[in-house]
Amino acid sequence: MVACQGQLVVLKLGGSLLSLPDLHVRLQQLLGQISEVCVLIVPGGGSAADRIRDLDSDFHLPAYQTHNAAIGAMSFNAGVLVRTGVGLSLARDHGAAEVIWRRSMPAVLEVAEFLGGEGRAVYEGLPESWQVTSDSIAASVSSYWGASRLILVKSCDPVSGNLAEVAEAGMVDSWFLKIPGEFRVDWCNLRADRVCLQSLHRGRVLKD
């Protein structure tokens, strides 16, 4: 499906990182360390998604409503990222991303439009639950598009180099390890003094 032929990396950018004053400088430093031909950025929902979670806790909203609202927050942040950065363009599907990649630029996924269109199968494969966050959505996109690597870009260091232990600590959502795929998973603390990548190896599978 993906023309990048094993050279696609999905970069899941934590939504809280949009508050970094030098976000785009740090993002360019990270992109400079990526060897893959095609980069797809999937922004998280950040503070908007947190607010939706709080409202759900207070008012017990329908699951489909909170799920779709959180996805909408991801799309909102994708728009902010593109408007505030140079050399970034929105893509709603694979065809649009390919056009951007031909210009040797990263594509930023318009998540709501993708999941409502070409990626409907991805949407339907995820439960409407807080078990699923933007981490699992990015992992599902990685699997669906045949990415070779998923980079989780966060505001902190991982507790371990073991992916199962990272999940057990709640640093990714509880659905993450259930997503199939051969893609490698890396971690980057974009708030660290030095922007660098750390590989996470797949260890034991968590019990239900």
Buried (B, 14 or more C-beta within 10 A) or exposed (E): EBBBEEBBBBBBBBBBBBEBEEBBEBBBBBBEEBEBBBBBBBBBBBEBBBBBBEBBEEEEBEEEEBBBBBBBBBBBBBEBBBEEBEEBBBBBBBEBBBEBBEEEBBBBBBBBBBBBEBBEEBBEEBEBEBEBBBBBBBBBBBBBBBBBBBBBBBBEEBEBEBBBBBBBEEBBBBBBBBBEBEBBBBBBBBBEEEBEBBEBEEBEEBEE
